Amino acid sequence: MKSKNEILNLIQQNIQNSSDLLYYSSVITEFNRAMSSPDVQIEKLSNIIEKDPGLTANVLRMANSSYYGLSKRVMTVKHAVSLLGYVSLEKIFTVNVFSKSISKQRTAHGENLWKHSLAVAIAAQQIVSNIKPEMSELAFTAGLLHDIGKFLIMNLLPDSYNNLLKEFNKNPYQYSIGLDNKFIGIDHQQVGELFAKSWDLPQPIINVIRYHHNIDFAKDNKDIVAAVSVANNIVKGMELGQSTSMLVELIPKWVWSYISLNKEDFYKIIPLIQQKYNAYLAFLNIV
């Protein structure tokens, strides 16, 4: 196993080409269909892009680049799409679709990890819509990208990641952060944060990526971090997709009151999450 310093050096070397390191899903098919329509709408494209962690990260990264010189952060995919325009979006998709490194990662685990990310996005949006509807789109994006570090480790350190998976295959109900450090030398939150910062993503999303397993350490944006953390555990309990660990972690009591999710609300959103998740998969022709 590489040392932490070696891993950090490897990450730094690959940051500039990181758009080629993200797992790519079949959402490209839906995007191409939408783009071929003469009356394609921004909202339609935004909805398609939001179904894929890699595309979401790349679209937000480009919209927040210095090229546009904006004084405010671009926080949602819809805003990014309206800013970038169709030509730039096509370029982003072209970079992704021809990425050899991504095509190598179309494994069963990669697909399950993507499904998990999508489910967490749906659950986080559902939770936040109950307390701060105006932040529901941001919650979806943050949920979609919360495990982006795992996609990147899968590509950068495939041997170490496979050893990690073997350990989880023996017992999937283990705490992920401890095993990340044991088998990788760094945890997926830290890797995701490094890339998110290099992409210049909005700070609330960076905080979610960095602290979704350690809510107490988040100094800012605790509402979004807490919502995604709870969503992550709800999705694990519902077994929608699969991350590395299937362990449903103990959520501190203060978190539940912080996101205003009581027992009655909890039981209401579970079937909604399942329905929306099934609808997304059906839309993408994925089972």
C-alpha positions in Angstrom: 0.0 0.0 0.0 1.2 3.5 -0.8 2.0 5.9 1.9 -0.4 8.9 2.5 2.2 11.3 1.0 2.6 9.1 -2.1 -1.2 9.0 -2.5 -1.4 12.8 -2.1 1.3 13.3 -4.7 -0.6 10.9 -7.1 -3.8 12.9 -6.5 -2.0 16.2 -7.2 -0.5 14.8 -10.4 -4.0 13.7 -11.7 -6.1 16.7 -10.6 -5.7 18.5 -14.0 -7.0 15.5 -15.8 -9.6 14.5 -13.2 -12.5 14.9 -15.6 -11.3 11.7 -17.2 -11.3 9.8 -14.0 -15.0 9.8 -13.2 -17.3 6.8 -13.7 -19.6 7.4 -16.7 -23.1 6.0 -16.9 -25.6 5.4 -19.6 -27.1 8.9 -19.0 -25.1 9.9 -22.2 -27.8 8.2 -24.3 -30.6 10.3 -22.8 -28.5 13.5 -23.2 -27.9 12.8 -26.9 -31.6 12.1 -27.5 -32.5 15.4 -25.8 -29.9 17.3 -27.7 -31.2 16.0 -31.0 -34.6 17.5 -30.3 -35.1 20.9 -31.9 -37.0 22.3 -28.8 -34.7 20.9 -26.1 -35.1 22.9 -22.9 -32.6 23.8 -20.1 -34.7 22.1 -17.5 -34.7 18.8 -19.5 -30.9 18.8 -19.9 -30.4 19.7 -16.2 -32.6 16.8 -15.1 -30.5 14.4 -17.2 -27.1 15.7 -16.1 -28.1 15.5 -12.4 -28.4 11.8 -12.7 -24.7 11.3 -13.0 -22.0 12.3 -10.4 -19.2 12.8 -13.0 -21.2 15.0 -15.3 -22.6 17.0 -12.5 -19.1 17.7 -11.1 -17.8 18.6 -14.6 -20.7 20.9 -15.4 -20.4 22.8 -12.1 -16.6 22.9 -12.4 -16.7 24.6 -15.8 -19.5 27.0 -14.8 -17.5 28.1 -11.7 -14.2 28.4 -13.6 -12.4 31.8 -13.9 -13.4 32.0 -17.6 -16.9 33.3 -16.6 -15.7 35.7 -13.9 -18.8 35.4 -11.9 -19.0 37.1 -8.5 -21.4 34.5 -7.1 -21.0 30.7 -7.0 -23.0 28.6 -9.4 -24.7 26.2 -7.0 -27.2 24.2 -9.2 -27.0 22.3 -12.5 -29.9 24.3 -13.9 -28.0 27.6 -13.4 -24.8 26.0 -14.9 -26.6 24.8 -18.0 -28.1 28.2 -18.7 -24.7 29.8 -18.3 -22.7 27.3 -20.3 -24.9 26.9 -23.3 -25.4 23.8 -25.5 -22.1 23.9 -27.2 -20.0 23.8 -24.0 -22.3 21.0 -22.7 -21.6 18.9 -25.7 -17.9 19.3 -25.2 -18.2 18.1 -21.6 -20.0 15.0 -22.8 -17.5 14.4 -25.5 -14.6 14.4 -23.1 -16.5 11.9 -20.9 -17.7 9.5 -23.5 -14.2 9.1 -25.0 -12.5 8.6 -21.7 -10.8 5.2 -21.8 -10.3 5.2 -18.0 -14.0 5.5 -17.4 -14.9 2.8 -19.8 -12.7 0.4 -17.8 -14.7 1.1 -14.7 -18.1 -0.1 -16.0 -18.2 -2.9 -13.4 -21.0 -4.2 -11.3 -19.6 -2.3 -8.3 -19.3 0.9 -10.3 -22.9 0.7 -11.4 -24.1 -0.1 -7.8 -22.1 2.8 -6.5 -23.6 5.1 -9.0 -27.1 3.9 -8.1 -26.3 4.5 -4.4 -25.2 8.1 -5.2 -28.4 8.8 -7.2 -30.6 7.4 -4.4 -28.8 9.6 -1.8 -29.4 12.6 -4.0 -33.1 11.9 -4.2 -33.3 11.3 -0.4 -31.3 14.4 0.5 -33.5 16.5 -1.8 -36.6 15.0 -0.2 -35.3 15.8 3.3 -34.3 19.4 2.5 -37.5 20.2 0.7 -39.3 19.8 4.0 -37.2 22.4 5.7 -35.7 24.7 3.1 -37.3 24.1 -0.3 -35.1 26.8 -1.9 -32.1 24.6 -1.2 -33.5 21.3 -2.5 -31.6 21.4 -5.8 -28.4 22.1 -4.0 -29.1 19.1 -1.7 -29.6 16.9 -4.8 -26.3 17.9 -6.3 -24.5 17.5 -2.9 -26.0 14.0 -2.4 -25.0 13.0 -5.9 -21.4 14.0 -5.4 -21.0 12.9 -1.7 -19.0 9.7 -2.6 -17.1 11.2 -5.6 -13.9 10.3 -3.7 -14.7 6.6 -4.1 -15.1 6.9 -7.9 -11.7 8.6 -8.0 -10.0 6.1 -5.8 -11.4 3.3 -8.0 -9.6 4.8 -10.9 -6.4 6.1 -9.3 -5.7 3.1 -7.0 -7.6 0.1 -8.5 -5.5 -2.6 -6.7 -6.0 -1.0 -3.3 -9.6 -0.4 -4.0 -10.2 -4.0 -5.0 -8.5 -5.2 -1.8 -11.0 -2.9 0.1 -13.9 -4.4 -1.8 -12.7 -7.9 -0.9 -12.8 -7.0 2.8 -16.3 -5.6 2.5 -17.4 -8.7 0.6 -16.4 -10.7 3.8 -18.5 -8.4 5.9 -20.3 -5.4 4.3 -21.4 -4.0 7.7 -18.2 -2.3 8.6 -17.4 1.4 9.1 -16.0 2.7 5.8 -13.7 5.4 7.1 -11.6 3.0 9.1 -11.2 0.5 6.3 -10.5 3.3 3.8 -7.5 4.3 5.9 -6.4 0.7 6.4 -6.5 -0.4 2.7 -6.2 2.8 0.8 -4.1 5.0 3.2 -6.6 7.9 3.0 -10.4 8.0 3.3 -12.8 8.8 0.4 -13.9 12.0 2.1 -10.4 13.5 1.9 -9.9 12.4 -1.7 -13.2 13.8 -2.7 -12.5 17.1 -1.0 -9.1 17.5 -2.7 -10.7 17.1 -6.1 -13.7 19.2 -5.3 -11.5 22.1 -4.2 -9.4 21.7 -7.4 -12.6 21.9 -9.4 -13.6 25.0 -7.5 -17.0 23.5 -6.6 -19.3 25.5 -4.2 -18.3 25.3 -0.6 -21.5 23.7 0.7 -20.9 20.8 -1.7 -17.3 20.5 -0.6 -18.4 20.4 3.0 -20.8 17.6 2.3 -18.1 15.6 0.5 -15.7 16.1 3.3 -17.9 15.6 6.4 -20.9 13.4 5.5 -19.5 10.7 7.8 -18.3 13.3 10.4 -21.1 15.8 10.8 -19.8 17.2 14.1 -16.6 18.5 12.4 -18.5 20.6 9.8 -18.2 24.2 10.8 -20.5 25.5 8.0 -23.5 24.3 6.0 -24.4 21.8 8.7 -28.0 21.7 7.4 -26.9 20.3 4.0 -24.2 18.1 5.5 -26.7 16.6 8.0 -29.4 16.1 5.3 -27.0 14.2 3.1 -25.6 12.1 6.0 -29.1 11.1 7.0 -30.0 10.4 3.4 -26.9 8.3 3.0 -28.0 6.1 5.9 -31.6 5.9 4.8 -30.5 4.7 1.4 -28.2 2.1 2.9 -31.1 0.8 5.0 -33.4 0.7 1.9 -30.6 -1.1 0.0 -30.8 1.1 -3.0 -27.6 0.6 -5.0 -24.6 -0.2 -2.9 -21.7 1.9 -1.6 -18.7 0.0 -0.1 -20.1 -0.3 3.4 -23.8 -1.3 4.0 -23.5 -0.3 7.7 -26.3 2.1 8.8 -24.4 4.4 11.1 -25.7 5.8 14.3 -26.9 9.4 13.7 -26.5 11.8 16.7 -29.9 12.9 18.1 -29.2 16.5 17.5 -29.1 15.9 13.7 -32.6 14.7 13.5 -34.0 17.8 15.2 -31.6 20.0 13.2 -33.1 18.8 9.9 -36.6 18.8 11.4 -37.3 15.2 10.4 -39.6 13.6 13.0 -40.8 10.0 13.0 -44.0 10.8 11.1 -42.0 12.7 8.3 -39.5 9.9 8.2 -42.1 7.2 7.3 -43.7 9.6 4.8 -40.5 10.1 2.7 -39.4 6.5 2.5 -42.0 5.5 -0.1 -41.4 8.8 -2.0 -37.7 8.0 -2.2 -38.4 4.5 -3.5 -40.9 5.8 -6.1 -38.6 8.5 -7.4 -35.6 6.2 -7.5 -37.5 3.6 -9.5 -38.7 6.3 -11.8 -35.2 7.6 -12.5 -33.9 4.0 -13.3 -36.9 3.4 -15.5 -36.2 6.6 -17.4 -32.6 5.6 -17.9 -33.6 2.0 -18.9 -31.5 0.6 -16.0 -32.5 -2.3 -13.8 
